[in-house]
Structure formats: structure tokens, C-alpha cells
């Protein structure tokens, strides 16, 4: 009887879907994005069930079970724009935990249907918080659900150290897959995978550059909050899991640029993905060009399947006026002017709550009370 993953000729034999999380391949990409570049490597997290966030989900739930915070059969309640929800549905099913996902009315129908098909209960918040946006509104709904469901567990992906810990394995895979890397490019939302990967790859290559990719309108690196079209990239709070000290530079990328990048990848490399993948690919191609090196790896968090009605739909792009993309970043313009593609090497933690003075933060507000 098969009780664990067995790596045999022809492909692995697995007793559990959990055995399929991790060990993702890398693919060399030389498709112009939009300019020619030396090539870069894409870490294809969409090749694993649940995508990249299944790594975090597995770490979060195993950590809670180990500490006794999540009892056998206990419900898991989390706020997410959908990506972690897919990962939690994958892991929760395997470990026997009902999953309740708190999303908002901007969750696309395809992702909502997919979550329900995987057995998750989906709670929809209909109005954003006046200061903390959708994320703060969703987290307030999470607090109410935790009070209603006995024994329910909240993973708190934004602040739980089990989140970045779940990505140390991804960093270890990169160290095994490459003799040398000059740069690793990561999207930033909760900050989990960049914080988990960076110490591992820096232990192997001390001078490797860590490049963060954020969305225009995201508050993570100090922009003013604004409506974000790109679900899953950026945040409307200051997540505690973002390790600001690891980043050599940050790129803010807009939806027109990310969509154009996704479509170029689809046509030129076949392998593509969603908003975060498009944004990461664009920054990775730029880094390869600037460094004159193909020793650059971008982490592609997911595949394209949830985006056929948005990124890959012509009428969607026209409806949202996603026309000609910016093809070069504006250098060191500062976060407040990031309306299109902007980059900076001056990375600071914008949260005044975490400053030496511990001043109130108008973005995070009273989130710690949850």
C-alpha cells in the first residue's frame, strides 16, 4: 500500500494531494516583454495543485495543528482575495478541515465557483472599509465568524510567521536548481514568499538581488490606497509578514503592463498566469536586461485558468481601458507618483505603528484588535 510520495520512473506516485505541493520546475523564458532581453527563469508554481499559496496553507495548518490551536475537524476561517483560498481548500480537504473563505464582491465568478467546487464556504463582504479598504472589511467579517464558529481557527496570513516559513522549501529548491542566481523577483501581497525565500538564497549567494513587485494603488510600500484591479497583488494594509530589509528594489506595475506581459507570455512561451505572474515576468525581463544576465528567476505564483474572463478577454481590457502599456519604468520617482510602471531602490516600512515612536497608522487602524 502506498503511504507517501514515491519518485519512480514515469512520474511520482502519491498517496495524498499534499505530496504534490512543492518541487516545481523552472522554465527559461526569452519572449520579449516587451523588449528583447538575455532570458530569465520562471519558477512555475502553477504546476502544483493549489498554486504557490498551497505551500503557505500547508505550513499554516500544520503549525496550528502542532500547537493545538486547530483541533481535528476544526474549521479554518481566512480573509483572502481568492489565491490563498484555493490553497486552503486543497490542504483543508486533505487534512479534514472545513474551510470558510471571506472574500469581497470584487471576487471573480470563476474563482468563487472554483472555491465552492472544492468544498469551501464563501462569505462575501459587500462594502470596503472607509480607511482599510477591502482587506480590513474582510478581516472584520472574519472576527464575527470566529465568534460564531466554536473552535474555528484564523491563520492570519498577513502576520503569521508560518506563512513565510512555508516558503523556505521554495528557496531550497532554487538553490538546488541553479548554480548561481543574480536576482530573484517576487510579487508582494502578504509578504510571505519573499520573506521565506530571501534568507535561504542569500545564505547560498550573499549578493543575490531580491526584487519586489507591487501593484499600483497598493499600500504595502507606502503608496496611497486606491482601487486595485489586479486581485492577489499588493494590499490595502501594511502586512506584518513583509520583510522590508530584504528588498534591493521594488517595482510598482499597473494592470495594463501586467496584462500585456501575460498575453506575450501566452503567445511566446505558452506558459503564463495571472496578474502577479505578468507583473513578475515584466520586472524579471527588465532585471535580466539591466544586469546583462540570464541568472534571474521570477516566481510565477499561478497559471492562467482563473483569468480567461479578465486578462485574456478583449472586452474586459477594453471595458477597463487597459490600452498601450508603459514599456520602461520611471526610476526612483517615489511611491506616491506610481500610476504606471515605477521602480525605486529606496525601500522603507511605511507603517508608523512599527516605527520607533509607535505612532498610530491611518492605514492599519485598529487591525491588531482582531
N, C-alpha and C positions, 0 to 999 in steps of 0.2 A: 504494500500500500504506500502511495506517495504521500509523504508528510511535509515536505519542504521543496523549495526550488531545486531542480536538478539540471545543471547545464550539460546538455548532451548534444551530440552532432545532430543538426537539423533544427535546433532551437530548444529553448528551455522548456522543461515540463514543470508546471506549477500547481500546487495544491490550493493556493489561495491567490486572490487578485492582489493581495498585499505583496506577494513575491514579484509582481511585475512593476512595482514602484522603484524608480532609480535605474542606474546602469543604462542611461540613454545615449544614443550615438551622437557624433558630431559630423557635420557635413560642410565641406568647403563651398563657399558662395563667391562667385565672381561676377554676378549680374550687376551692371551699373546701377547705382542708387543715388541720384540719377547719373552721377559722373563715374567714369571708369576708376577702378581702384586696384590695389595689388591682390585683393581677395581677403576674405576673413572666414572664420569658422563659426558655425551655428550649432549651439548645444540644443538638440531637438527634444525638449521636454514634452511636446505634444505626442510623442511616440509612446508615452506611458499612460495607462488608464488614470483618469482624473487630472492629467496635466501636471505641471510643476507643483501646484498647490497641494497635490496629494502627499508630497513629501512633508509639508508643514502639517497637514491634517494628521498624518500618521504620528508625527512627533508630539503634537499637541494632545492627542487622545491617549497615546501610550504613557506620556508623562503624567497625565491626570489619573489614569488607572493605577500607575505605580505609586502615586502619592495618596491614593484613596479618595481623591476628590471626585472621581467619576466611578460610580458603582456599576456592577454588571447590569446591563439593560437600561441604565440611566440615559435620559435624553440629553442631547447636545444642542444648545441654542447659540447661534452666532449671527452677527451682522456682516453681510458681505454683498458686494455688487454682483456676485454670481460665481466668480472663479474659484474662491475657496469653498463655496458651497458644493461645487462639483466634487472637489477633493474630499470634503467631509462626507458627502453621500457615499462615495466609494469606500472610504475607510470605515464609516459608521456601519454600513451594511455588513462588511466583513467581520467587524467586532461585535455586532449585535446591539448597536445603539441607535434609537430613533433620532433623526436629525431635523431640527427646525431652523429654517433659514429666514432671516429678516432682511428683506430687500426693500426697494422703493419702486415707485410707479414708473421709473425710467428703466427698470429691468426689461430687457427684450423678451418677447414672447417665446422665442426659441429656447433661451436659457431657462425660463420658467417652466416650460413644458419638459425640458430635459431633467430638471431637478425633481419635478413631480414623478416623472417616469422612473427615476432612480429611488423613489420612495420617500423623498424629503417633503416635509410640510413647509409651504412657502407663505410667509406673512408679509404683506405689502404695506409699507408706510406711504401715505398719500401726499404729505406736505413736508418740505425741508425745514429744519430748524432755522430761525432767522439769522443766527450767527454761525453755528457749526455745520450748516448745510445738511445734506442727506445723511452723512455718517453719524452726526450727533443725534439726528432724529431717529435713525435706526437703532442706535445704542440705547436710547430711552425706551424704545419698544422692547428691546432685549431685557432690560431691567424689569419691566412689567411681566414678561413671560417667565423669568426666573422666579418671580414671586408666586406665579400661578402653578408652575410645574414642580412638584416635590422631587428633590434630588437632581434637578436639571443642572447641567454644567455649562458654563460660558468659557470658551477657550481664550477669548480676548486676544485675537491675532495681532493687534496693534502693539501690545505691551508684553505679551507672554514670551519669556526667553526660550521656551520650547519651539517657538516659530523659527528664529534663526538657527537654533540647534539642529532642526530638521534638514537644513541645507548644507551642513558640514560635509555630508556624503557627496553632495554635488561638487563641492570644491575638491574633495579627494579624487573624484572621477576625473576632473580636469587635470590634476597633477599626474594621473596615470595615463591620460590620453595624449598629453603633449610633453615634448622635451623642453620647450620654452614657450612662454607667453609674454608679450609685451603689454597687453591691455585686456581687461575683462569688462564687458559692457553689460550692465544690469538695469532693468526697469525698476522703478521705486514706487511702491504703494504703501504697504505696511513696513517696508524696510527689511523684511525677513531674509530674503535670499542674498542680498548684497552683504548684509551683516554676517551671514553664515559662511559665505564663500571667501570673503576677503582675508580673514586670518589664515585660512588654510593655504591659499595660493601665495600669500605674501611670505609664509614660512618657507615655501619652496623657491619663490622668485621674489626677493625683497623689493625689487624696483618695479614690479608689475603695476601698471596704472589701473585704478578702479574708476570707471566712468559710470555715473548715474544718469538715468534718463527719466524725466518727469514730464507731466502734461502741462500745457498752458492752462492757467486757471486753478492749478493745484497749490495748496499752501505748504507743502512739505518742506520746500527750500526757501520759503519766505515771500512767495507771490501773494498778492491779494486774492481771496477766494472769488471764483467766477464759475459759471456753469461749465461743466466739462462734458464734452460729447463722448470722450474716449473712456468707456467703462473699464474699470480694473487698473487704470494707470493713474498715479497720483492719489491725492487725498484732500479732504477739506478740514483735516485736523493736523496736529503735529505728532505722528505716531512715536511712541517711546522706543520702538524697535529700530528706528533709523539710527545708524551709527555714522554721524556726520563726519567724524575724523578720518574715516577710511577713504573718502572720495577725493580724487585728484581734480575732478571737474564734473560739472553737471550740464546736461543739455535739456532745455525745455523744447518740446516738439509739439506742433499743432496737428489737428486731425487731418488736414489736407495733406500734410507731409507723410503722416503715418499710413494713410490710405493709399497714397501713390506708391509708397515703398512696398506695401503688401501686394499690390497688383503687379508691380515689377517683379517681385519675388515669384509670384504665381506663374507669370509668363516665362520668366528666365530660368528659374531654379526648381520650379514645381512645388517645392516645399515652402510654405508660407504660414500665416497665422492671423492673429487679431491685432488690435491697436498697439498693444505693448510690443508685440513681435515686429510690427512695421517700424515703430519708433526706435527700437533697439537696433534693428538692421541698418537704419539710416545713420545712426551715430557710429555703429561699428565700421561701416564703409568709410565714413569720414575719418575715423581714427586710423584705419589702415592707410588711407591716403596721406594723412598728416605725418604718420610715423614712417611711411615708406616700407611697411612691413605687413606680411600676412599672418604674423603671430598675434592675431587679435581674435578673441572669442566673444560672441554675443549670445546671451541666454535667451532662446525663443521659448516663452512660457507655455504656449498652447498652439493648437492647429487652427485651421480656418473655418471649421464646421459651424461655429456659432455666429458667423459673421456674413453669411451669404445674403442676408437681408439688409445689411448695412454697408460694410466696406466694399463688398463685391457687387452691390446693386447700383446701377447707374442712376435710377430715380432717387435713391437715398442721397447720393452725393450731390445731385442737383438740388434736392429739397433743402439740404443743409449748406448750400453754396460752397462746397468743397472743390474749388476750381484749381487753378495753377498753383502748385506747391512752391514754397521757398526752397531754393536748391543749395544755399550756403548759409551757415549760421552767422548771426550777428555776434561778434566777440565781446565778452565782458561788459554787456550792457546793463547787468543787474537784473534781479528777478522781477521788479515792478514793471519793466518795459517788455516783458516776454509775451508778445502777442502772436509771434510765429516761432521760427526756429532760432533760439538764442542759446549761447553757451557761456559758462564762466568757470574760472579756476578758484574763485573766492567762495568757498562753501562754509556756511556757518549754520548753527542751530538757531532757528528763528523763535523758538518758544521761550518767552520770558519767565515761565514757571520754572524752567530748568536753568535759568541764569543764576549767577552768584547771589543776586538780590532776591530771587524767587518772586518776582512781580507777577500780578495776575495776567493771564493770557486771554485776550479777547477772542482768539480762535478756538482754543481748547475749552475755555469757560470752566464749567464745573464737572468736566468729564470724569475726574478722579472719584467723584461721588458714586459712580456706577459700580 
